[in-house]
């Protein structure tokens, strides 16, 4: 457990919300101490290869039509976000499709505010990682 570095949920911001609906601020790649991923919406030079080659982030439909999020596309949900959603619902009890629907319903600012509350550790106030069952900072169980 990492008890020295605590990332407060206030550090989650609009730039953390990827085109697929993933909140990069709750991703283990962002919260770890080494080889930290800067998030999907940043310059590709410092990202791991898997993030640089993401089919959703590099979607021709998003680029062609200037969409920020998948839900803005007439083809939503296409196979790519649907498959990602299935994996995250099964493994991590989080839905990218639900995130997209929330973004559509309440807008980016309110969605980010709800994410700060949703992913705040009740033990230390840090960010709960979607990829872990407990807080990576204090070990408090994810509710």
OpenMM code with the backbone's topology and positions (N, CA, C; nanometers):
from openmm import Vec3, app, unit

residues = "UNK UNK UNK UNK UNK UNK UNK UNK UNK UNK UNK UNK UNK UNK UNK UNK UNK UNK UNK UNK UNK UNK UNK UNK UNK UNK UNK UNK UNK UNK UNK UNK UNK UNK UNK UNK UNK UNK UNK UNK UNK UNK UNK UNK UNK UNK UNK UNK UNK UNK UNK UNK UNK UNK UNK UNK UNK UNK UNK UNK UNK UNK UNK UNK UNK UNK UNK UNK UNK UNK UNK UNK UNK UNK UNK UNK UNK UNK UNK UNK UNK UNK UNK UNK UNK UNK UNK UNK UNK UNK UNK UNK UNK UNK UNK UNK UNK UNK UNK UNK UNK UNK UNK UNK UNK UNK UNK UNK UNK UNK UNK UNK UNK UNK UNK UNK UNK UNK UNK UNK UNK UNK UNK UNK UNK UNK UNK UNK UNK UNK UNK UNK UNK UNK UNK UNK UNK UNK UNK UNK UNK UNK UNK".split()
positions = [
    Vec3(0.0825, -0.1200, 0.0000),
    Vec3(0.0000, 0.0000, 0.0000),
    Vec3(0.0857, 0.1247, 0.0000),
    Vec3(0.0394, 0.2236, -0.0690),
    Vec3(0.1091, 0.3504, -0.0773),
    Vec3(0.0371, 0.4484, 0.0148),
    Vec3(0.0970, 0.4800, 0.1284),
    Vec3(0.0311, 0.5698, 0.2227),
    Vec3(0.0863, 0.7115, 0.2169),
    Vec3(0.1982, 0.7325, 0.1457),
    Vec3(0.2565, 0.8654, 0.1383),
    Vec3(0.1888, 0.9532, 0.0337),
    Vec3(0.1675, 0.9006, -0.0830),
    Vec3(0.1119, 0.9791, -0.1937),
    Vec3(-0.0387, 0.9550, -0.2007),
    Vec3(-0.1167, 1.0527, -0.1662),
    Vec3(-0.2622, 1.0400, -0.1738),
    Vec3(-0.3142, 1.1341, -0.2801),
    Vec3(-0.3804, 1.0773, -0.3774),
    Vec3(-0.4375, 1.1592, -0.4838),
    Vec3(-0.5807, 1.1924, -0.4450),
    Vec3(-0.6103, 1.3187, -0.4153),
    Vec3(-0.7473, 1.3540, -0.3776),
    Vec3(-0.8408, 1.3487, -0.4978),
    Vec3(-0.9665, 1.3190, -0.4728),
    Vec3(-1.0627, 1.3108, -0.5818),
    Vec3(-1.0789, 1.4443, -0.6529),
    Vec3(-1.0417, 1.5556, -0.5882),
    Vec3(-1.0490, 1.6850, -0.6546),
    Vec3(-0.9565, 1.6895, -0.7765),
    Vec3(-0.8590, 1.5976, -0.7788),
    Vec3(-0.7667, 1.5952, -0.8927),
    Vec3(-0.8323, 1.5368, -1.0175),
    Vec3(-0.9487, 1.4745, -1.0031),
    Vec3(-1.0234, 1.4256, -1.1195),
    Vec3(-1.0849, 1.5464, -1.1887),
    Vec3(-1.0575, 1.5606, -1.3183),
    Vec3(-1.1103, 1.6757, -1.3910),
    Vec3(-1.1642, 1.6345, -1.5273),
    Vec3(-1.2183, 1.7286, -1.5988),
    Vec3(-1.2828, 1.7020, -1.7280),
    Vec3(-1.1875, 1.6395, -1.8287),
    Vec3(-1.0605, 1.6752, -1.8227),
    Vec3(-0.9630, 1.6195, -1.9161),
    Vec3(-0.9387, 1.4708, -1.8914),
    Vec3(-0.9784, 1.4210, -1.7738),
    Vec3(-0.9615, 1.2797, -1.7410),
    Vec3(-1.0658, 1.1898, -1.8067),
    Vec3(-1.1712, 1.2458, -1.8601),
    Vec3(-1.2786, 1.1640, -1.9158),
    Vec3(-1.2472, 1.1347, -2.0625),
    Vec3(-1.2199, 1.0081, -2.0895),
    Vec3(-1.1796, 0.9630, -2.2230),
    Vec3(-1.3006, 0.9540, -2.3158),
    Vec3(-1.2774, 0.9474, -2.4453),
    Vec3(-1.3875, 0.9364, -2.5419),
    Vec3(-1.4802, 0.8174, -2.5153),
    Vec3(-1.4264, 0.7101, -2.4595),
    Vec3(-1.5057, 0.5893, -2.4313),
    Vec3(-1.5914, 0.6037, -2.3058),
    Vec3(-1.5655, 0.7065, -2.2253),
    Vec3(-1.6368, 0.7250, -2.0994),
    Vec3(-1.5552, 0.6855, -1.9782),
    Vec3(-1.4346, 0.6339, -2.0003),
    Vec3(-1.3465, 0.5975, -1.8897),
    Vec3(-1.2989, 0.7232, -1.8194),
    Vec3(-1.3007, 0.7178, -1.6883),
    Vec3(-1.2440, 0.8236, -1.6062),
    Vec3(-1.0982, 0.7852, -1.5820),
    Vec3(-1.0069, 0.8437, -1.6560),
    Vec3(-0.8651, 0.8090, -1.6446),
    Vec3(-0.8101, 0.8390, -1.5051),
    Vec3(-0.8759, 0.9256, -1.4303),
    Vec3(-0.8326, 0.9582, -1.2955),
    Vec3(-0.8477, 0.8447, -1.1964),
    Vec3(-0.9237, 0.7414, -1.2300),
    Vec3(-0.9429, 0.6266, -1.1404),
    Vec3(-0.8723, 0.5020, -1.1931),
    Vec3(-0.7956, 0.5180, -1.2984),
    Vec3(-0.7262, 0.4062, -1.3614),
    Vec3(-0.5965, 0.3758, -1.2859),
    Vec3(-0.5663, 0.2496, -1.2703),
    Vec3(-0.4435, 0.2089, -1.2022),
    Vec3(-0.3201, 0.2658, -1.2713),
    Vec3(-0.3238, 0.2761, -1.4044),
    Vec3(-0.2098, 0.3312, -1.4779),
    Vec3(-0.1823, 0.4763, -1.4391),
    Vec3(-0.2830, 0.5486, -1.3937),
    Vec3(-0.2668, 0.6869, -1.3487),
    Vec3(-0.2256, 0.6919, -1.2021),
    Vec3(-0.2761, 0.6000, -1.1222),
    Vec3(-0.2549, 0.6062, -0.9777),
    Vec3(-0.1267, 0.5395, -0.9300),
    Vec3(-0.0652, 0.4580, -1.0131),
    Vec3(0.0589, 0.3906, -0.9712),
    Vec3(0.1739, 0.4908, -0.9637),
    Vec3(0.2816, 0.4479, -0.8973),
    Vec3(0.3950, 0.5378, -0.8769),
    Vec3(0.4922, 0.5411, -0.9938),
    Vec3(0.5085, 0.4316, -1.0663),
    Vec3(0.6039, 0.4250, -1.1771),
    Vec3(0.5306, 0.4157, -1.3098),
    Vec3(0.5929, 0.4705, -1.4143),
    Vec3(0.5363, 0.4657, -1.5486),
    Vec3(0.3912, 0.5136, -1.5516),
    Vec3(0.3665, 0.6263, -1.4916),
    Vec3(0.2319, 0.6814, -1.4795),
    Vec3(0.1803, 0.7241, -1.6173),
    Vec3(0.0611, 0.6790, -1.6505),
    Vec3(-0.0032, 0.7181, -1.7753),
    Vec3(-0.0692, 0.8544, -1.7537),
    Vec3(-0.0470, 0.9487, -1.8435),
    Vec3(-0.1064, 1.0819, -1.8253),
    Vec3(-0.2545, 1.0888, -1.8626),
    Vec3(-0.3093, 0.9826, -1.9200),
    Vec3(-0.4508, 0.9808, -1.9560),
    Vec3(-0.4715, 0.9812, -2.1060),
    Vec3(-0.5884, 0.9384, -2.1466),
    Vec3(-0.6205, 0.9207, -2.2882),
    Vec3(-0.6233, 1.0503, -2.3673),
    Vec3(-0.6550, 1.1614, -2.3029),
    Vec3(-0.6706, 1.2883, -2.3742),
    Vec3(-0.5429, 1.3712, -2.3824),
    Vec3(-0.4294, 1.3123, -2.3471),
    Vec3(-0.3034, 1.3851, -2.3522),
    Vec3(-0.2226, 1.3428, -2.4744),
    Vec3(-0.1120, 1.4098, -2.4937),
    Vec3(-0.0205, 1.3785, -2.6028),
    Vec3(0.0246, 1.2324, -2.5922),
    Vec3(0.0298, 1.1649, -2.7051),
    Vec3(0.0621, 1.0220, -2.7075),
    Vec3(0.2062, 0.9872, -2.6750),
    Vec3(0.2983, 1.0808, -2.6786),
    Vec3(0.4399, 1.0473, -2.6648),
    Vec3(0.4750, 0.9821, -2.5317),
    Vec3(0.4063, 1.0159, -2.4247),
    Vec3(0.4401, 0.9599, -2.2941),
    Vec3(0.3461, 0.8473, -2.2501),
    Vec3(0.2633, 0.7995, -2.3410),
    Vec3(0.1676, 0.6942, -2.3061),
    Vec3(0.2194, 0.5559, -2.3407),
    Vec3(0.1696, 0.4546, -2.2679),
    Vec3(0.2005, 0.3170, -2.3062),
    Vec3(0.1436, 0.2864, -2.4450),
    Vec3(0.2046, 0.1927, -2.5131),
    Vec3(0.1655, 0.1579, -2.6505),
    Vec3(0.0169, 0.1238, -2.6618),
    Vec3(-0.0360, 0.0513, -2.5639),
    Vec3(-0.1773, 0.0116, -2.5698),
    Vec3(-0.2696, 0.1326, -2.5705),
    Vec3(-0.2330, 0.2396, -2.4993),
    Vec3(-0.3156, 0.3608, -2.4973),
    Vec3(-0.3001, 0.4400, -2.6265),
    Vec3(-0.1791, 0.4410, -2.6830),
    Vec3(-0.1564, 0.5126, -2.8086),
    Vec3(-0.2346, 0.4494, -2.9228),
    Vec3(-0.2498, 0.3168, -2.9189),
    Vec3(-0.3154, 0.2450, -3.0279),
    Vec3(-0.4625, 0.2161, -3.0014),
    Vec3(-0.5198, 0.2779, -2.9015),
    Vec3(-0.6599, 0.2542, -2.8665),
    Vec3(-0.7503, 0.2825, -2.9868),
    Vec3(-0.8311, 0.1855, -3.0217),
    Vec3(-0.9204, 0.1991, -3.1369),
    Vec3(-1.0319, 0.3000, -3.1114),
    Vec3(-1.0736, 0.3139, -2.9892),
    Vec3(-1.1800, 0.4101, -2.9588),
    Vec3(-1.1253, 0.5525, -2.9659),
    Vec3(-1.0138, 0.5772, -2.8999),
    Vec3(-0.9530, 0.7107, -2.9022),
    Vec3(-0.9171, 0.7531, -3.0443),
    Vec3(-0.8789, 0.6577, -3.1264),
    Vec3(-0.8386, 0.6851, -3.2642),
    Vec3(-0.9507, 0.6601, -3.3653),
    Vec3(-1.0722, 0.6530, -3.3184),
    Vec3(-1.1868, 0.6234, -3.4046),
    Vec3(-1.2031, 0.7289, -3.5143),
    Vec3(-1.2167, 0.6820, -3.6346),
    Vec3(-1.2339, 0.7706, -3.7506),
    Vec3(-1.3638, 0.8514, -3.7389),
    Vec3(-1.4690, 0.7889, -3.6889),
    Vec3(-1.5979, 0.8588, -3.6724),
    Vec3(-1.5847, 0.9766, -3.5756),
    Vec3(-1.5164, 0.9544, -3.4637),
    Vec3(-1.4975, 1.0626, -3.3666),
    Vec3(-1.4179, 1.1767, -3.4290),
    Vec3(-1.3086, 1.1405, -3.4944),
    Vec3(-1.2230, 1.2430, -3.5569),
    Vec3(-1.2947, 1.3170, -3.6687),
    Vec3(-1.3584, 1.2427, -3.7574),
    Vec3(-1.4245, 1.3024, -3.8737),
    Vec3(-1.5326, 1.4016, -3.8339),
    Vec3(-1.6094, 1.3670, -3.7310),
    Vec3(-1.7226, 1.4497, -3.6911),
    Vec3(-1.6922, 1.5413, -3.5732),
    Vec3(-1.5692, 1.5378, -3.5238),
    Vec3(-1.5299, 1.6263, -3.4150),
    Vec3(-1.5952, 1.5950, -3.2824),
    Vec3(-1.6318, 1.4695, -3.2612),
    Vec3(-1.6953, 1.4304, -3.1357),
    Vec3(-1.5915, 1.4150, -3.0248),
    Vec3(-1.6324, 1.4504, -2.9047),
    Vec3(-1.5471, 1.4330, -2.7878),
    Vec3(-1.5711, 1.2960, -2.7244),
    Vec3(-1.6966, 1.2489, -2.7303),
    Vec3(-1.7348, 1.1233, -2.6663),
    Vec3(-1.8116, 1.0338, -2.7620),
    Vec3(-1.8064, 0.9059, -2.7364),
    Vec3(-1.8742, 0.8075, -2.8215),
    Vec3(-2.0247, 0.8324, -2.8309),
    Vec3(-2.0878, 0.8738, -2.7217),
    Vec3(-2.2333, 0.8916, -2.7241),
    Vec3(-2.2788, 0.9934, -2.8281),
    Vec3(-2.1897, 1.0809, -2.8732),
    Vec3(-2.2246, 1.1824, -2.9716),
    Vec3(-2.2359, 1.1255, -3.1130),
    Vec3(-2.1891, 1.0049, -3.1312),
    Vec3(-2.1874, 0.9413, -3.2626),
    Vec3(-2.3216, 0.8741, -3.2923),
    Vec3(-2.3644, 0.8815, -3.4168),
    Vec3(-2.4896, 0.8176, -3.4590),
    Vec3(-2.4823, 0.6660, -3.4470),
    Vec3(-2.3630, 0.6093, -3.4472),
    Vec3(-2.3446, 0.4635, -3.4387),
    Vec3(-2.3329, 0.4129, -3.2949),
    Vec3(-2.3424, 0.5014, -3.1974),
    Vec3(-2.3278, 0.4616, -3.0568),
    Vec3(-2.4441, 0.3755, -3.0115),
    Vec3(-2.4176, 0.2680, -2.9387),
    Vec3(-2.2870, 0.2123, -2.9094),
    Vec3(-2.2449, 0.1109, -3.0160),
    Vec3(-2.1323, 0.1353, -3.0777),
    Vec3(-2.0814, 0.0408, -3.1764),
    Vec3(-2.0069, -0.0708, -3.1021),
    Vec3(-1.9468, -0.1589, -3.1740),
    Vec3(-1.8809, -0.2760, -3.1156),
    Vec3(-1.7697, -0.2402, -3.0184),
    Vec3(-1.6914, -0.1399, -3.0507),
    Vec3(-1.5750, -0.1072, -2.9667),
    Vec3(-1.6137, -0.0679, -2.8247),
    Vec3(-1.6978, 0.0344, -2.8052),
    Vec3(-1.7345, 0.0667, -2.6666),
    Vec3(-1.8182, -0.0436, -2.6013),
    Vec3(-1.8951, -0.1153, -2.6807),
    Vec3(-1.9757, -0.2234, -2.6244),
    Vec3(-1.8867, -0.3322, -2.5649),
    Vec3(-1.7813, -0.3711, -2.6361),
    Vec3(-1.6892, -0.4737, -2.5858),
    Vec3(-1.6133, -0.4257, -2.4625),
    Vec3(-1.5707, -0.2997, -2.4637),
    Vec3(-1.5024, -0.2431, -2.3477),
    Vec3(-1.5960, -0.2401, -2.2276),
    Vec3(-1.7199, -0.2016, -2.2505),
    Vec3(-1.8194, -0.1973, -2.1443),
    Vec3(-1.8406, -0.3356, -2.0836),
    Vec3(-1.8509, -0.4351, -2.1688),
    Vec3(-1.8722, -0.5723, -2.1204),
    Vec3(-1.7567, -0.6158, -2.0302),
    Vec3(-1.6339, -0.5873, -2.0718),
    Vec3(-1.5169, -0.6246, -1.9915),
    Vec3(-1.5162, -0.5517, -1.8581),
    Vec3(-1.5447, -0.4223, -1.8592),
    Vec3(-1.5414, -0.3463, -1.7339),
    Vec3(-1.6581, -0.3807, -1.6420),
    Vec3(-1.7753, -0.4092, -1.6967),
    Vec3(-1.8870, -0.4512, -1.6118),
    Vec3(-1.8550, -0.5835, -1.5446),
    Vec3(-1.7969, -0.6754, -1.6189),
    Vec3(-1.7659, -0.8090, -1.5670),
    Vec3(-1.6524, -0.8059, -1.4650),
    Vec3(-1.5437, -0.7381, -1.4978),
    Vec3(-1.4242, -0.7408, -1.4130),
    Vec3(-1.4252, -0.6369, -1.3008),
    Vec3(-1.4820, -0.5191, -1.3279),
    Vec3(-1.4655, -0.4079, -1.2342),
    Vec3(-1.5954, -0.3440, -1.1862),
    Vec3(-1.7094, -0.3992, -1.2253),
    Vec3(-1.8400, -0.3482, -1.1817),
    Vec3(-1.8583, -0.2003, -1.2161),
    Vec3(-1.8154, -0.1627, -1.3373),
    Vec3(-1.8334, -0.0274, -1.3872),
    Vec3(-1.8736, -0.0359, -1.5341),
    Vec3(-1.9620, 0.0501, -1.5762),
    Vec3(-2.0109, 0.0459, -1.7137),
    Vec3(-1.9737, 0.1712, -1.7910),
    Vec3(-1.9003, 0.1524, -1.8988),
    Vec3(-1.8661, 0.2649, -1.9865),
    Vec3(-1.9913, 0.3188, -2.0570),
    Vec3(-2.0838, 0.2291, -2.0904),
    Vec3(-2.2087, 0.2723, -2.1552),
    Vec3(-2.2891, 0.3590, -2.0581),
    Vec3(-2.2971, 0.3185, -1.9314),
    Vec3(-2.3659, 0.4005, -1.8314),
    Vec3(-2.2957, 0.5352, -1.8147),
    Vec3(-2.1632, 0.5348, -1.8175),
    Vec3(-2.0894, 0.6613, -1.8103),
    Vec3(-2.1251, 0.7507, -1.9285),
    Vec3(-2.1325, 0.6916, -2.0472),
    Vec3(-2.1686, 0.7683, -2.1665),
    Vec3(-2.3101, 0.8266, -2.1529),
    Vec3(-2.4023, 0.7448, -2.1048),
    Vec3(-2.5406, 0.7918, -2.0875),
    Vec3(-2.5473, 0.9038, -1.9832),
    Vec3(-2.4681, 0.8925, -1.8768),
    Vec3(-2.4647, 0.9981, -1.7752),
    Vec3(-2.4053, 1.1265, -1.8335),
    Vec3(-2.3002, 1.1126, -1.9135),
    Vec3(-2.2420, 1.2301, -1.9800),
    Vec3(-2.3454, 1.2990, -2.0674),
    Vec3(-2.4208, 1.2200, -2.1404),
    Vec3(-2.5245, 1.2753, -2.2284),
    Vec3(-2.6328, 1.3456, -2.1453),
    Vec3(-2.6715, 1.2840, -2.0347),
    Vec3(-2.7831, 1.3352, -1.9546),
    Vec3(-2.7478, 1.4595, -1.8728),
    Vec3(-2.6307, 1.4607, -1.8098),
    Vec3(-2.5997, 1.5692, -1.7160),
    Vec3(-2.4879, 1.6613, -1.7629),
    Vec3(-2.4156, 1.6227, -1.8665),
    Vec3(-2.3048, 1.7048, -1.9149),
    Vec3(-2.1752, 1.6718, -1.8438),
    Vec3(-2.0667, 1.7173, -1.9009),
    Vec3(-1.9327, 1.6839, -1.8528),
    Vec3(-1.9057, 1.7352, -1.7119),
    Vec3(-1.9393, 1.8594, -1.6839),
    Vec3(-1.9093, 1.9183, -1.5534),
    Vec3(-1.9783, 1.8426, -1.4398),
    Vec3(-2.1062, 1.8151, -1.4538),
    Vec3(-2.1799, 1.7425, -1.3486),
    Vec3(-2.1353, 1.5974, -1.3413),
    Vec3(-2.1002, 1.5378, -1.4560),
    Vec3(-2.0500, 1.4006, -1.4547),
    Vec3(-1.9192, 1.3931, -1.3750),
    Vec3(-1.8292, 1.4871, -1.3974),
    Vec3(-1.7019, 1.4886, -1.3245),
    Vec3(-1.7270, 1.5053, -1.1749),
    Vec3(-1.8189, 1.5925, -1.1384),
    Vec3(-1.8525, 1.6115, -0.9965),
    Vec3(-1.9045, 1.4815, -0.9347),
    Vec3(-1.9882, 1.4099, -1.0081),
    Vec3(-2.0407, 1.2830, -0.9553),
    Vec3(-1.9310, 1.1775, -0.9471),
    Vec3(-1.8371, 1.1798, -1.0398),
    Vec3(-1.7248, 1.0857, -1.0359),
    Vec3(-1.6357, 1.1116, -0.9146),
    Vec3(-1.6166, 1.2373, -0.8794),
    Vec3(-1.5363, 1.2698, -0.7611),
    Vec3(-1.5978, 1.2087, -0.6359),
    Vec3(-1.7291, 1.2156, -0.6253),
    Vec3(-1.7979, 1.1569, -0.5107),
    Vec3(-1.7948, 1.0045, -0.5176),
    Vec3(-1.8272, 0.9517, -0.6327),
    Vec3(-1.8359, 0.8066, -0.6517),
    Vec3(-1.7052, 0.7353, -0.6202),
    Vec3(-1.5930, 0.7942, -0.6574),
    Vec3(-1.4635, 0.7271, -0.6465),
    Vec3(-1.3776, 0.7815, -0.5328),
    Vec3(-1.4381, 0.8471, -0.4347),
    Vec3(-1.3661, 0.8984, -0.3183),
    Vec3(-1.3584, 0.7907, -0.2109),
    Vec3(-1.2389, 0.7658, -0.1611),
    Vec3(-1.2194, 0.6664, -0.0554),
    Vec3(-1.2764, 0.7199, 0.0753),
    Vec3(-1.3579, 0.6393, 0.1400),
    Vec3(-1.4156, 0.6778, 0.2686),
    Vec3(-1.3124, 0.6719, 0.3808),
    Vec3(-1.2019, 0.6034, 0.3557),
    Vec3(-1.0975, 0.5902, 0.4571),
    Vec3(-1.0006, 0.7070, 0.4606),
    Vec3(-0.9494, 0.7470, 0.3439),
    Vec3(-0.8443, 0.8498, 0.3416),
    Vec3(-0.8764, 0.9698, 0.2535),
    Vec3(-0.9847, 0.9622, 0.1761),
    Vec3(-1.0200, 1.0725, 0.0878),
    Vec3(-0.9489, 1.0694, -0.0462),
    Vec3(-0.8662, 0.9680, -0.0674),
    Vec3(-0.7975, 0.9539, -0.1950),
    Vec3(-0.8905, 0.8980, -0.3015),
    Vec3(-0.8355, 0.8753, -0.4182),
    Vec3(-0.9117, 0.8214, -0.5299),
    Vec3(-0.9130, 0.6693, -0.5213),
    Vec3(-1.0321, 0.6119, -0.5286),
    Vec3(-1.0455, 0.4663, -0.5357),
    Vec3(-1.0157, 0.4249, -0.6798),
    Vec3(-0.9321, 0.3259, -0.6957),
    Vec3(-0.8952, 0.2752, -0.8273),
    Vec3(-1.0011, 0.1764, -0.8760),
    Vec3(-1.0484, 0.1952, -0.9971),
    Vec3(-1.1495, 0.1059, -1.0540),
    Vec3(-1.0970, -0.0368, -1.0683),
    Vec3(-0.9669, -0.0513, -1.0796),
    Vec3(-0.9071, -0.1824, -1.1041),
    Vec3(-0.8725, -0.2593, -0.9771),
    Vec3(-0.9061, -0.2063, -0.8607),
    Vec3(-0.8759, -0.2719, -0.7334),
    Vec3(-1.0000, -0.2786, -0.6454),
    Vec3(-1.0024, -0.3755, -0.5541),
    Vec3(-1.1144, -0.3941, -0.4618),
    Vec3(-1.1032, -0.3056, -0.3384),
    Vec3(-0.9855, -0.2459, -0.3198),
    Vec3(-0.9655, -0.1598, -0.2040),
    Vec3(-0.8784, -0.0422, -0.2437),
    Vec3(-0.8782, 0.0587, -0.1606),
    Vec3(-0.8016, 0.1801, -0.1871),
    Vec3(-0.6530, 0.1467, -0.1963),
    Vec3(-0.5881, 0.1940, -0.3012),
    Vec3(-0.4452, 0.1684, -0.3179),
    Vec3(-0.3611, 0.2516, -0.2211),
    Vec3(-0.4209, 0.3498, -0.1557),
    Vec3(-0.3487, 0.4355, -0.0641),
    Vec3(-0.3594, 0.3896, 0.0810),
    Vec3(-0.4791, 0.3460, 0.1245),
    Vec3(-0.4976, 0.3105, 0.2650),
    Vec3(-0.5535, 0.1699, 0.2873),
    Vec3(-0.5979, 0.1038, 0.1808),
    Vec3(-0.6493, -0.0320, 0.1940),
    Vec3(-0.7970, -0.0399, 0.2290),
    Vec3(-0.8650, 0.0737, 0.2407),
    Vec3(-1.0072, 0.0743, 0.2736),
    Vec3(-1.0833, 0.0043, 0.1602),
    Vec3(-1.1773, -0.0858, 0.1959),
    Vec3(-1.2511, -0.1595, 0.0918),
    Vec3(-1.3347, -0.0691, 0.0026),
    Vec3(-1.3370, -0.1024, -0.1251),
    Vec3(-1.4211, -0.0311, -0.2216),
    Vec3(-1.5659, -0.0706, -0.1961),
    Vec3(-1.6523, 0.0287, -0.1804),
    Vec3(-1.7931, -0.0032, -0.1512),
    Vec3(-1.8715, -0.0311, -0.2746),
] * unit.nanometer
topology = app.Topology()
chain = topology.addChain("A")
for resn in residues:
    res = topology.addResidue(resn, chain)
    for name in ("N", "CA", "C"):
        topology.addAtom(name, app.Element.getBySymbol(name[0]), res)
